[in-house]
């Protein structure tokens, strides 16, 4: 009886160990195509790569694209060892045009597409993609482009993203929610009820903190912050306040002193409604 129990225990232990090893192995071996540019192999391979290739895979951004088409990847499914299926929502101007759509209708049309990607070797993959939801052609081979082409693409993309951020800041400038702000952390709610907190109200052209009262003279929108030019106290002293969004309720405030920035600023969080109501009531009484 004892030997039987020991034998069963050994077998169970081996099964458990094997199962654990299989789980580790499956996790380690989960393959994804490397992010970057891909192009069809051949004599024009390098030239294609320098023109951003035939295919751009960026699963880190849930994105796949090519010439005049781009897809948002919804799900990535492992279909076999070294193979994945991508379920995507795509814009494809040429496909939309072939279906008789024009202008904005062609640009805005979304297509549900599927892409099959299989690893061939360290630099090559097999790709097959649907058109308008149907597979209409065979798989094709795509080779990973050279480091030079990858760097050029990454640099140009970063530059384009910076320009887009600058343009977005101009068209849709961020403004902090008007009201009372205090330093986040322990006893935050209690601290919000104490006098001398920071009041940011760009609508009323005002920023104040304690006895420091500043009127806003102008605002400059930057890609990652806004510069607020202020005149503080009496007689008015010109200073600069930099406000940077951290999240929906938190910002970083940095203020110059005698026209010089002497620290990196401090985070401030928007106070609860109780503190906001007290501030509003006090403001109305002061008018």
C-alpha positions in Angstrom: 0.0 0.0 0.0 2.8 2.4 1.0 4.7 1.7 -2.3 1.5 2.3 -4.3 0.9 5.7 -2.6 4.6 6.7 -3.2 4.3 5.6 -6.9 1.2 7.6 -7.4 2.7 10.6 -5.7 5.8 10.4 -8.0 3.6 10.2 -11.1 1.5 13.1 -9.9 4.6 15.1 -9.2 6.0 14.3 -12.7 2.7 15.3 -14.3 2.6 18.6 -12.3 6.2 19.4 -13.2 5.6 18.6 -16.9 2.5 20.7 -16.9 4.4 23.6 -15.4 7.2 23.2 -17.8 4.8 23.2 -20.7 3.2 26.4 -19.5 6.5 28.1 -19.2 7.6 26.8 -22.6 4.4 28.1 -24.2 4.8 31.5 -22.6 8.4 31.8 -23.7 7.8 30.6 -27.2 4.9 33.0 -27.9 6.0 34.7 -31.1 5.2 38.1 -32.5 6.5 39.7 -35.7 9.1 42.4 -34.8 7.9 46.0 -35.2 9.2 47.8 -38.2 9.3 48.0 -42.0 9.0 45.0 -44.3 9.3 44.7 -48.1 9.2 42.1 -50.8 12.6 40.5 -51.4 14.3 41.2 -54.7 16.4 43.7 -56.6 14.3 46.7 -55.5 14.2 45.5 -51.8 16.4 48.3 -50.4 14.7 51.0 -52.5 11.3 49.8 -51.3 12.6 49.9 -47.7 13.8 53.5 -48.0 10.2 54.4 -49.3 8.8 52.8 -46.1 8.5 49.4 -47.5 5.4 47.4 -48.5 4.3 46.7 -44.9 4.6 48.5 -41.5 4.0 46.3 -38.4 3.7 48.0 -35.1 1.9 45.7 -32.7 3.3 47.7 -29.8 0.9 50.3 -31.0 -1.8 47.9 -32.3 -1.1 49.1 -35.8 -0.4 47.6 -39.2 -0.3 49.5 -42.5 1.0 50.0 -46.0 0.5 52.2 -49.0 -2.7 54.2 -48.5 -4.1 51.7 -46.0 -3.8 51.4 -42.3 -5.4 49.1 -39.7 -6.0 49.2 -36.0 -5.4 45.8 -34.5 -8.2 44.6 -32.3 -7.0 41.1 -31.2 -3.9 39.0 -31.8 -4.5 35.2 -31.7 -1.8 32.5 -31.7 -2.8 30.0 -34.3 0.3 27.8 -34.4 4.0 27.9 -33.4 5.4 31.0 -34.9 2.0 32.1 -36.4 -0.6 34.7 -35.5 -3.9 36.0 -36.7 -4.7 39.7 -36.5 -8.3 40.9 -36.4 -8.3 44.5 -37.6 -10.4 47.5 -38.4 -8.9 49.2 -41.5 -9.0 52.3 -43.7 -8.2 51.5 -47.3 -8.6 54.3 -49.7 -7.9 52.3 -52.9 -10.3 49.6 -51.8 -13.0 52.1 -51.0 -12.4 53.8 -54.4 -12.8 50.5 -56.2 -16.2 50.1 -54.5 -17.3 53.4 -55.9 -16.8 55.5 -52.7 -15.3 59.0 -53.1 -14.0 61.8 -50.9 -14.8 61.7 -47.3 -16.8 58.5 -47.7 -13.7 56.7 -49.0 -11.5 58.1 -46.2 -14.0 57.3 -43.4 -15.1 53.8 -44.5 -14.0 51.0 -42.1 -13.3 47.5 -43.3 -13.1 44.5 -41.0 -10.0 42.6 -42.1 -7.9 39.6 -41.1 -4.2 39.2 -41.5 -2.3 35.9 -41.2 1.4 36.3 -40.3 3.8 33.3 -40.1 7.4 33.3 -39.2 9.7 32.0 -41.9 13.1 32.8 -40.3 14.7 35.5 -38.2 14.2 38.2 -40.9 11.3 36.9 -43.0 7.6 36.4 -42.6 4.7 35.1 -44.6 1.8 37.5 -44.9 -1.8 37.0 -46.2 -4.5 39.7 -45.7 -8.2 39.8 -46.6 -9.7 42.5 -48.8 -13.2 43.6 -47.8 -13.2 40.6 -45.5 -12.3 38.0 -48.1 -9.0 36.3 -48.9 -8.4 37.0 -52.6 -4.8 36.2 -53.1 -2.0 34.0 -51.9 0.4 34.7 -49.0 3.5 36.7 -49.9 7.0 36.9 -48.3 8.1 40.0 -46.6 11.7 40.6 -45.3 12.6 42.8 -42.4 14.3 46.0 -43.7 17.8 47.1 -42.9 18.7 49.0 -39.6 19.3 52.1 -41.7 15.8 52.0 -43.2 14.3 51.3 -39.7 16.2 54.3 -38.2 15.1 56.6 -41.0 11.5 55.6 -40.6 11.6 55.9 -36.8 13.2 59.4 -37.0 10.7 60.6 -39.6 7.8 59.2 -37.6 9.0 60.9 -34.4 9.3 64.2 -36.3 5.8 63.8 -37.8 4.3 63.0 -34.3 6.0 66.1 -32.9 4.5 68.3 -35.6 1.1 66.6 -35.1 1.3 67.3 -31.3 2.2 71.0 -32.0 -0.7 71.3 -34.4 -3.1 69.6 -32.0 -2.0 72.0 -29.2 -2.8 74.9 -31.4 -6.2 73.5 -32.5 -7.3 72.0 -29.2 -5.3 73.7 -26.5 -5.5 72.2 -23.0 -6.8 74.3 -20.2 -6.8 73.2 -16.5 -10.2 73.0 -14.8 -10.9 76.3 -12.9 -10.8 76.0 -9.2 -8.9 75.1 -6.1 -5.8 72.9 -6.2 -3.6 71.5 -3.4 -0.6 69.2 -3.0 -1.7 65.6 -3.4 -0.9 63.0 -0.7 -2.0 62.2 2.8 -4.7 64.5 4.3 -5.4 65.9 0.8 -9.1 66.6 1.4 -8.4 68.3 4.7 -5.6 70.4 3.1 -8.0 71.5 0.4 -10.2 73.2 3.1 -7.3 75.2 4.5 -6.7 78.8 3.3 -3.8 79.7 1.0 -4.3 77.0 -1.6 -3.6 77.6 -5.3 -6.5 78.9 -7.3 -6.2 78.5 -11.1 -8.8 80.2 -13.2 -7.6 81.0 -16.7 -11.2 81.9 -17.7 -11.0 84.8 -15.2 -7.4 85.5 -16.1 -6.2 84.7 -12.6 -3.7 82.5 -10.7 -3.1 82.8 -7.0 -1.4 81.0 -4.2 -1.4 82.3 -0.6 -0.7 86.0 -0.7 0.7 85.7 -4.3 -2.0 87.2 -6.6 -1.3 87.1 -10.3 -3.3 88.4 -13.3 -2.9 86.6 -16.6 -1.6 88.8 -19.4 -1.2 86.2 -22.2 -1.0 82.4 -22.8 1.3 80.5 -25.0 0.4 76.9 -26.0 3.2 74.4 -26.3 3.0 70.7 -27.3 3.4 69.5 -23.7 2.6 72.5 -21.5 1.2 76.0 -21.5 3.2 79.1 -20.6 1.1 81.7 -18.7 2.5 85.2 -18.6 1.4 86.9 -15.5 1.7 90.2 -13.5 1.8 89.5 -9.8 1.0 91.6 -6.7 1.4 95.3 -6.2 3.3 96.9 -7.9 2.9 94.4 -10.7 5.9 92.1 -11.3 6.0 90.2 -14.6 6.5 86.4 -14.1 5.9 83.2 -16.0 3.9 80.2 -14.9 4.2 76.9 -16.7 1.3 74.4 -16.3 1.7 70.8 -17.5 -1.1 68.3 -17.6 -0.4 65.1 -15.6 -3.9 63.6 -15.8 -7.5 64.8 -15.7 -7.2 66.1 -12.2 -3.5 66.7 -11.7 -1.1 69.3 -13.1 2.5 70.4 -12.6 2.9 74.1 -11.7 6.2 75.8 -12.1 6.5 79.6 -11.4 9.4 81.9 -11.9 10.6 84.2 -9.2 12.2 87.5 -10.3 11.9 86.1 -13.8 14.0 83.0 -13.0 12.9 79.4 -12.5 14.6 78.1 -9.4 13.0 74.7 -9.0 11.2 72.0 -11.1 7.8 72.9 -9.8 5.3 70.9 -7.8 2.3 68.7 -8.6 -1.1 70.0 -7.7 -4.4 68.0 -7.6 -7.9 69.4 -8.2 -9.7 69.5 -4.8 -13.0 67.8 -4.0 -16.3 69.5 -4.6 -16.7 70.6 -0.9 -13.6 72.8 -1.2 -14.7 74.1 -4.6 -18.1 75.1 -3.2 -16.5 77.0 -0.3 -14.2 78.8 -2.8 -17.1 79.7 -5.0 -19.1 81.0 -2.1 -16.2 83.1 -0.9 -15.6 84.5 -4.4 -19.3 85.6 -4.7 -19.1 87.3 -1.3 -16.0 89.1 -2.3 -17.5 90.6 -5.4 
